[in-house]
């Protein structure tokens, strides 16, 4: 849960009105070799918001470095040994 809160704080530094879900989807689709993302949605509004992630500009090196740091410190120790 704490990592989600920290990620939301990072998203607040992005220009525009980007939600954490949109930033996460944009991060995935902006990875080399990724051509599509198929997120789930429970409502028309959520589907429209998810689709808007495709319009998020490149996230930038500072944001990407901060996400990597967040992963390395808060998530990697909990999941990395599973693969």
MMTF fields as JSON, N, C-alpha, C and O atoms, coordinates in Angstrom:
{
  "mmtfVersion": "1.0.0",
  "mmtfProducer": "UNKNOWN",
  "numBonds": 331,
  "numAtoms": 332,
  "numGroups": 83,
  "numChains": 1,
  "numModels": 1,
  "chainsPerModel": [1],
  "groupsPerChain": [83],
  "chainIdList": ["A"],
  "bondAtomList": [4, 2, 8, 6, 12, 10, 16, 14, 20, 18, 24, 22, 28, 26, 32, 30, 36, 34, 40, 38, 44, 42, 48, 46, 52, 50, 56, 54, 60, 58, 64, 62, 68, 66, 72, 70, 76, 74, 80, 78, 84, 82, 88, 86, 92, 90, 96, 94, 100, 98, 104, 102, 108, 106, 112, 110, 116, 114, 120, 118, 124, 122, 128, 126, 132, 130, 136, 134, 140, 138, 144, 142, 148, 146, 152, 150, 156, 154, 160, 158, 164, 162, 168, 166, 172, 170, 176, 174, 180, 178, 184, 182, 188, 186, 192, 190, 196, 194, 200, 198, 204, 202, 208, 206, 212, 210, 216, 214, 220, 218, 224, 222, 228, 226, 232, 230, 236, 234, 240, 238, 244, 242, 248, 246, 252, 250, 256, 254, 260, 258, 264, 262, 268, 266, 272, 270, 276, 274, 280, 278, 284, 282, 288, 286, 292, 290, 296, 294, 300, 298, 304, 302, 308, 306, 312, 310, 316, 314, 320, 318, 324, 322, 328, 326],
  "bondOrderList": [1, 1, 1, 1, 1, 1, 1, 1, 1, 1, 1, 1, 1, 1, 1, 1, 1, 1, 1, 1, 1, 1, 1, 1, 1, 1, 1, 1, 1, 1, 1, 1, 1, 1, 1, 1, 1, 1, 1, 1, 1, 1, 1, 1, 1, 1, 1, 1, 1, 1, 1, 1, 1, 1, 1, 1, 1, 1, 1, 1, 1, 1, 1, 1, 1, 1, 1, 1, 1, 1, 1, 1, 1, 1, 1, 1, 1, 1, 1, 1, 1, 1],
  "groupList": [{"groupName": "UNK", "atomNameList": ["N", "CA", "C", "O"], "elementList": ["N", "C", "C", "O"], "formalChargeList": [0, 0, 0, 0], "bondAtomList": [1, 0, 2, 1, 3, 2], "bondOrderList": [1, 1, 2], "singleLetterCode": "X", "chemCompType": "L-PEPTIDE LINKING"}],
  "groupTypeList": [0, 0, 0, 0, 0, 0, 0, 0, 0, 0, 0, 0, 0, 0, 0, 0, 0, 0, 0, 0, 0, 0, 0, 0, 0, 0, 0, 0, 0, 0, 0, 0, 0, 0, 0, 0, 0, 0, 0, 0, 0, 0, 0, 0, 0, 0, 0, 0, 0, 0, 0, 0, 0, 0, 0, 0, 0, 0, 0, 0, 0, 0, 0, 0, 0, 0, 0, 0, 0, 0, 0, 0, 0, 0, 0, 0, 0, 0, 0, 0, 0, 0, 0],
  "groupIdList": [1, 2, 3, 4, 5, 6, 7, 8, 9, 10, 11, 12, 13, 14, 15, 16, 17, 18, 19, 20, 21, 22, 23, 24, 25, 26, 27, 28, 29, 30, 31, 32, 33, 34, 35, 36, 37, 38, 39, 40, 41, 42, 43, 44, 45, 46, 47, 48, 49, 50, 51, 52, 53, 54, 55, 56, 57, 58, 59, 60, 61, 62, 63, 64, 65, 66, 67, 68, 69, 70, 71, 72, 73, 74, 75, 76, 77, 78, 79, 80, 81, 82, 83],
  "secStructList": [7, 2, 2, 2, 2, 2, 2, 2, 2, 2, 2, 6, 6, 1, 1, 1, 1, 7, 7, 2, 2, 2, 2, 2, 2, 2, 2, 2, 2, 6, 1, 6, 6, 7, 7, 7, 7, 7, 7, 7, 7, 1, 1, 2, 2, 2, 2, 2, 2, 2, 2, 2, 4, 4, 4, 7, 7, 7, 7, 7, 2, 2, 2, 2, 2, 2, 2, 2, 2, 2, 0, 0, 0, 0, 0, 2, 2, 2, 2, 4, 4, 4, 7],
  "xCoordList": [0.828, 0.0, 0.869, 0.567, 1.937, 2.809, 3.406, 3.546, 3.755, 4.311, 3.294, 3.662, 2.024, 0.976, 0.864, 0.675, 0.978, 0.929, 2.129, 1.989, 3.298, 4.509, 4.414, 4.83, 3.867, 3.696, 2.752, 3.016, 1.665, 0.714, 1.391, 1.091, 2.291, 3.039, 3.939, 4.065, 4.564, 5.393, 4.548, 4.973, 3.36, 2.474, 2.09, 1.911, 1.964, 1.619, 2.67, 2.377, 3.885, 4.947, 4.859, 5.538, 4.02, 3.881, 3.045, 2.147, 3.341, 2.503, 1.121, 0.961, 0.151, -1.212, -1.94, -1.462, -3.066, -3.93, -3.929, -4.951, -2.783, -2.607, -2.928, -2.447, -3.745, -4.06, -2.969, -2.232, -2.865, -1.906, -2.146, -1.19, -3.404, -3.689, -3.209, -2.637, -3.437, -2.981, -1.459, -0.895, -0.791, 0.679, 1.204, 2.18, 0.569, 1.001, 0.828, 1.717, -0.308, -0.541, 0.43, 0.951, 0.673, 1.623, 3.017, 3.745, 3.39, 4.707, 4.849, 5.879, 3.824, 3.887, 4.014, 4.89, 3.151, 3.144, 4.403, 4.767, 5.063, 6.276, 7.54, 8.643, 7.392, 8.54, 8.925, 8.054, 10.217, 10.646, 10.023, 9.996, 9.532, 8.964, 7.487, 6.874, 6.899, 5.475, 4.693, 4.965, 3.726, 2.944, 1.498, 0.792, 1.056, -0.32, -0.452, 0.335, -1.447, -1.795, -3.299, -4.052, -3.739, -5.171, -5.6, -5.6, -5.967, -6.392, -7.866, -8.639, -8.223, -9.627, -10.333, -9.687, -11.644, -12.436, -13.78, -14.35, -14.275, -15.572, -16.68, -17.847, -16.303, -17.316, -16.833, -15.661, -17.747, -17.406, -16.384, -15.428, -16.582, -15.67, -14.262, -13.286, -14.152, -12.834, -12.185, -10.981, -12.955, -12.423, -11.928, -10.873, -12.683, -12.269, -11.005, -10.111, -10.934, -9.745, -8.53, -7.444, -8.716, -7.615, -7.153, -5.952, -8.094, -7.741, -6.953, -6.081, -7.257, -6.548, -5.075, -4.27, -4.712, -3.304, -2.458, -1.257, -3.077, -2.35, -1.907, -1.053, -2.476, -2.113, -1.122, -0.723, -0.724, 0.243, 1.592, 2.081, 2.206, 3.517, 4.574, 4.347, 5.709, 6.818, 7.035, 7.065, 7.184, 7.208, 8.484, 8.468, 9.536, 10.764, 11.682, 11.24, 12.958, 13.979, 13.875, 14.09, 13.551, 13.45, 12.331, 12.515, 11.176, 10.06, 10.421, 10.179, 10.992, 11.348, 12.366, 12.263, 13.344, 14.337, 13.684, 14.042, 12.742, 12.049, 11.192, 11.117, 10.548, 9.753, 10.666, 10.328, 11.82, 12.768, 13.243, 13.331, 13.544, 13.971, 12.87, 13.138, 11.646, 10.51, 10.371, 10.156, 10.492, 10.421, 11.548, 11.322, 12.765, 13.92, 13.857, 14.302, 13.311, 13.295, 12.028, 12.083, 10.892, 9.625, 8.97, 8.178, 9.289, 8.577, 9.504, 9.159, 10.662, 11.588, 11.83, 11.773, 12.097, 12.346, 11.168, 11.362, 9.967, 8.776, 8.437, 7.766, 8.883, 8.425, 9.53, 9.295, 10.711, 11.722, 12.142, 12.488, 12.114, 12.538, 11.503, 11.743, 10.368, 9.323, 9.529, 8.804, 10.489, 10.771, 12.239, 12.654],
  "yCoordList": [-1.195, 0.0, 1.254, 2.222, 1.237, 2.41, 2.73, 3.901, 1.717, 1.959, 2.659, 3.518, 2.304, 2.957, 4.428, 5.273, 4.738, 6.132, 6.902, 8.034, 6.286, 6.934, 7.129, 8.165, 6.136, 6.27, 7.42, 8.205, 7.53, 8.626, 9.979, 10.932, 10.069, 11.316, 11.62, 12.775, 10.589, 10.786, 11.282, 12.157, 10.723, 11.102, 12.58, 13.246, 13.09, 14.496, 15.434, 16.604, 14.943, 15.768, 15.847, 16.663, 14.997, 14.998, 16.195, 16.635, 16.712, 17.798, 17.284, 16.12, 18.144, 17.767, 17.125, 17.121, 16.6, 16.001, 14.483, 13.894, 13.859, 12.428, 11.691, 12.064, 10.642, 9.836, 8.771, 8.468, 8.21, 7.113, 5.945, 5.354, 5.605, 4.509, 4.854, 4.006, 6.082, 6.499, 6.473, 6.034, 6.939, 6.935, 5.504, 5.233, 4.589, 3.195, 2.585, 1.89, 2.843, 2.334, 2.956, 2.267, 4.259, 4.936, 4.357, 4.162, 4.081, 3.499, 2.166, 1.899, 1.33, 0.02, 0.176, -0.433, 0.985, 1.093, 1.798, 1.628, 2.578, 3.268, 2.417, 2.898, 1.175, 0.268, -0.231, -0.478, -0.379, -0.896, -2.264, -3.133, -2.438, -3.711, -3.882, -4.847, -2.962, -3.064, -2.299, -1.127, -2.967, -2.309, -2.072, -1.278, -2.757, -2.57, -2.942, -3.725, -2.378, -2.702, -2.934, -2.154, -3.977, -4.272, -4.25, -5.283, -3.059, -2.96, -3.342, -3.277, -3.728, -3.99, -2.69, -1.675, -2.722, -1.55, -2.028, -2.99, -1.349, -1.706, -0.735, -0.94, 0.319, 1.296, 1.981, 1.891, 2.66, 3.429, 4.508, 4.734, 5.161, 6.23, 5.701, 6.341, 4.525, 3.942, 3.546, 3.735, 3.009, 2.658, 3.9, 3.869, 4.991, 6.239, 6.797, 7.286, 6.725, 7.198, 6.359, 6.893, 5.04, 4.165, 4.482, 4.508, 4.722, 5.045, 6.349, 6.501, 7.287, 8.571, 8.4, 9.287, 7.286, 7.032, 6.993, 7.259, 6.664, 6.644, 8.021, 8.138, 9.059, 10.433, 11.057, 12.208, 10.301, 10.827, 10.957, 9.993, 12.154, 12.326, 11.429, 10.86, 11.311, 10.527, 10.936, 12.123, 9.944, 10.196, 10.888, 11.513, 10.799, 11.512, 10.708, 9.874, 10.982, 10.223, 10.365, 9.39, 11.559, 11.743, 10.885, 10.235, 10.884, 10.079, 8.599, 7.858, 8.166, 6.759, 6.317, 5.215, 7.169, 6.849, 6.753, 5.887, 7.628, 7.602, 6.344, 5.759, 5.926, 4.697, 3.499, 2.596, 3.479, 2.385, 2.334, 1.254, 3.47, 3.523, 3.017, 2.262, 3.427, 2.962, 1.444, 0.765, 0.925, -0.533, -1.232, -2.202, -0.724, -1.376, -1.392, -2.353, -0.34, -0.265, -0.836, -1.368, -0.736, -1.106, -2.374, -3.008, -2.747, -3.872, -5.051, -6.199, -4.771, -5.852, -6.844, -8.051, -6.387, -7.357, -8.301, -9.402, -7.877, -8.689, -9.662, -10.664, -9.395, -10.204, -10.776, -11.753, -10.208, -10.559, -12.031, -12.614, -12.618, -14.024, -14.981, -16.187, -14.471, -15.335, -15.634, -16.455, -14.996, -15.315, -15.295, -15.543],
  "zCoordList": [0.0, 0.0, 0.0, -0.698, 0.773, 0.842, -0.528, -0.88, -1.294, -2.619, -3.509, -4.31, -3.38, -4.174, -3.808, -4.682, -2.533, -2.081, -2.63, -3.092, -2.576, -3.098, -4.605, -5.125, -5.312, -6.758, -7.072, -7.983, -6.336, -6.555, -6.355, -7.074, -5.396, -5.18, -6.373, -6.779, -6.933, -8.121, -9.29, -10.044, -9.434, -10.536, -10.431, -11.451, -9.222, -9.027, -9.62, -9.87, -9.847, -10.425, -11.947, -12.569, -12.545, -14.005, -14.454, -13.737, -15.63, -16.155, -16.548, -16.915, -16.468, -16.85, -15.687, -14.553, -15.985, -14.973, -15.159, -15.511, -14.922, -15.133, -13.834, -12.765, -13.936, -12.758, -12.567, -13.505, -11.372, -11.185, -12.138, -12.64, -12.391, -13.326, -14.73, -15.415, -15.16, -16.483, -16.556, -17.558, -15.507, -15.488, -15.547, -16.246, -14.821, -14.831, -16.221, -16.714, -16.845, -18.197, -19.193, -20.07, -19.058, -19.942, -19.758, -20.731, -18.509, -18.231, -18.95, -19.57, -18.872, -19.523, -21.034, -21.647, -21.637, -23.095, -23.614, -24.778, -22.772, -23.207, -23.037, -23.294, -22.614, -22.504, -23.892, -24.727, -24.14, -25.441, -25.716, -24.845, -26.918, -27.332, -27.029, -27.485, -26.264, -25.947, -27.005, -27.265, -27.609, -28.653, -28.237, -28.859, -27.188, -26.733, -25.271, -24.739, -24.637, -23.262, -23.239, -23.821, -22.585, -22.524, -21.057, -20.387, -20.563, -19.16, -19.012, -19.968, -17.838, -17.55, -17.206, -16.945, -17.207, -16.827, -16.316, -16.83, -15.303, -14.726, -15.114, -14.78, -15.821, -16.231, -17.501, -17.868, -18.154, -19.35, -18.987, -19.728, -17.865, -17.439, -17.218, -17.609, -16.589, -16.362, -17.694, -17.869, -18.62, -19.936, -20.664, -21.296, -20.579, -21.227, -20.574, -21.264, -19.257, -18.552, -18.924, -19.149, -18.989, -19.39, -20.808, -21.079, -21.71, -23.093, -23.167, -24.022, -22.277, -22.26, -21.909, -22.191, -21.304, -20.992, -22.254, -22.206, -23.385, -24.651, -25.107, -25.985, -24.523, -24.874, -23.903, -24.073, -22.885, -21.917, -22.609, -23.198, -22.542, -23.173, -22.527, -21.459, -23.171, -22.616, -21.161, -20.835, -20.3, -18.866, -18.382, -17.322, -19.096, -18.742, -17.836, -17.047, -17.972, -17.261, -15.745, -15.025, -15.244, -13.795, -13.211, -12.182, -13.865, -13.394, -13.464, -12.512, -14.572, -14.734, -13.684, -13.147, -13.39, -12.367, -10.985, -10.186, -10.709, -9.416, -9.284, -8.203, -10.368, -10.34, -10.122, -9.357, -10.786, -10.594, -9.153, -8.567, -8.585, -7.18, -6.254, -5.32, -6.51, -5.716, -5.821, -4.817, -7.016, -7.21, -6.458, -5.735, -6.642, -6.034, -4.509, -3.882, -3.908, -2.445, -1.814, -0.706, -2.496, -1.859, -2.405, -1.707, -3.636, -4.248, -4.53, -4.249, -5.075, -5.445, -4.303, -4.54, -3.076, -2.001, -1.728, -1.214, -2.067, -1.796, -2.913, -2.664, -4.14, -5.268, -6.144, -6.854, -6.117, -7.111, -7.059, -8.087, -5.892, -5.793, -6.369, -6.417, -6.804, -7.351, -8.836, -9.397, -9.478, -10.87, -11.151, -12.283]
}
